[in-house]
Amino acid sequence: MENILLDETKTVVKMIDFGFSTCIPHERKVKIFCGTPSYMAPEIVSKIEYSGPPADIWALGVLLFALLCGKFPFKGQNDKELYSHICTKELVCPDHVSPAAKKFLNKIF
């Protein structure tokens, strides 16, 4: 959440801080373990080869969930427990989240 900026009108949203960003062709897979744990896709925490764009979409899904729900979708007492919950992909949305948003989040994850 700290990587989102709003302009003075609060109508323009910008995402910042791509410290680990790299330009890799979509068809090439990588095995880089990096990022903020709560935003990592299952393939990253499982330390298997992955394609960058789907992992980025996963991270955007985490961001959307946090914006809609006020909390992260996956939690743990430590990184190992967090990674386990990420890999199970069991998403529990609060009741105030619309059915359309729940469906969209489930497609992202």
C-alpha positions as CSV (number, residue, x, y, z in Angstrom):
1,M,0.0,0.0,0.0
2,E,2.9,2.4,0.6
3,N,3.8,2.1,-3.0
4,I,0.7,3.9,-4.2
5,L,0.6,7.7,-4.7
6,L,-2.3,10.0,-5.4
7,D,-2.0,13.4,-7.1
8,E,-3.3,16.5,-5.4
9,T,-6.8,15.9,-6.8
10,K,-6.8,12.3,-5.6
11,T,-7.9,11.2,-9.0
12,V,-4.7,10.0,-10.5
13,V,-3.1,6.9,-9.0
14,K,0.5,6.0,-9.6
15,M,2.3,2.8,-8.5
16,I,6.0,3.3,-7.6
17,D,9.0,1.4,-6.3
18,F,9.9,-1.3,-8.8
19,G,13.2,-2.0,-7.1
20,F,13.5,-5.6,-8.4
21,S,11.9,-4.9,-11.8
22,T,13.6,-6.4,-14.8
23,C,12.8,-6.6,-18.5
24,I,12.4,-10.3,-19.5
25,P,10.6,-11.6,-22.5
26,H,7.2,-13.1,-21.7
27,E,8.1,-16.5,-23.0
28,R,11.2,-16.8,-20.8
29,K,10.9,-18.2,-17.3
30,V,12.9,-17.1,-14.3
31,K,13.7,-18.5,-10.9
32,I,14.3,-15.3,-8.9
33,F,13.2,-15.2,-5.3
34,C,12.5,-11.6,-4.6
35,G,9.8,-9.2,-3.6
36,T,7.7,-8.4,-0.5
37,P,6.5,-11.7,1.0
38,S,2.8,-10.8,1.2
39,Y,2.7,-10.0,-2.5
40,M,4.6,-13.1,-3.8
41,A,2.9,-15.5,-6.1
42,P,2.8,-19.2,-5.2
43,E,5.4,-20.1,-7.8
44,I,7.8,-17.6,-6.3
45,V,7.5,-18.8,-2.8
46,S,7.7,-22.4,-4.1
47,K,11.0,-21.5,-5.7
48,I,10.1,-22.9,-9.1
49,E,10.5,-21.3,-12.5
50,Y,7.8,-18.8,-13.4
51,S,6.8,-16.3,-16.0
52,G,6.9,-12.7,-14.8
53,P,3.5,-11.3,-16.0
54,P,1.3,-13.8,-14.1
55,A,3.3,-13.2,-10.9
56,D,2.8,-9.5,-11.4
57,I,-0.9,-10.0,-11.9
58,W,-1.0,-12.0,-8.6
59,A,0.7,-9.1,-6.8
60,L,-1.9,-6.7,-8.3
61,G,-4.6,-9.0,-7.0
62,V,-3.1,-8.8,-3.5
63,L,-3.2,-5.0,-3.8
64,L,-6.8,-5.0,-5.0
65,F,-7.8,-7.3,-2.1
66,A,-6.1,-5.0,0.3
67,L,-7.8,-2.0,-1.1
68,L,-11.2,-3.6,-1.0
69,C,-10.9,-5.4,2.4
70,G,-8.4,-3.4,4.4
71,K,-6.1,-6.4,5.0
72,F,-3.9,-8.8,3.0
73,P,-5.5,-11.9,1.6
74,F,-2.9,-14.3,3.1
75,K,-1.4,-14.1,6.5
76,G,1.0,-16.1,8.7
77,Q,2.9,-15.9,12.0
78,N,6.1,-16.2,10.0
79,D,7.2,-16.3,6.4
80,K,7.0,-20.1,6.2
81,E,3.3,-20.1,7.4
82,L,2.6,-17.1,5.1
83,Y,4.0,-19.0,2.1
84,S,2.0,-22.1,3.0
85,H,-1.2,-20.0,2.9
86,I,-0.2,-18.4,-0.4
87,C,0.3,-21.8,-1.9
88,T,-3.2,-23.1,-0.8
89,K,-4.8,-20.0,-2.5
90,E,-7.8,-20.2,-0.1
91,L,-9.3,-16.8,-0.5
92,V,-11.8,-15.6,2.1
93,C,-13.5,-12.3,1.3
94,P,-15.5,-10.3,3.8
95,D,-19.2,-10.1,3.2
96,H,-19.1,-6.5,2.1
97,V,-17.2,-7.4,-1.1
98,S,-19.5,-7.6,-4.0
99,P,-20.0,-11.0,-5.8
100,A,-18.5,-9.5,-9.0
101,A,-15.4,-8.4,-7.1
102,K,-15.1,-11.8,-5.4
103,K,-15.3,-13.5,-8.8
104,F,-12.7,-11.2,-10.2
105,L,-10.3,-11.8,-7.3
106,N,-10.7,-15.5,-7.6
107,K,-9.8,-15.3,-11.3
108,I,-6.7,-13.3,-10.5
109,F,-5.6,-15.8,-7.8
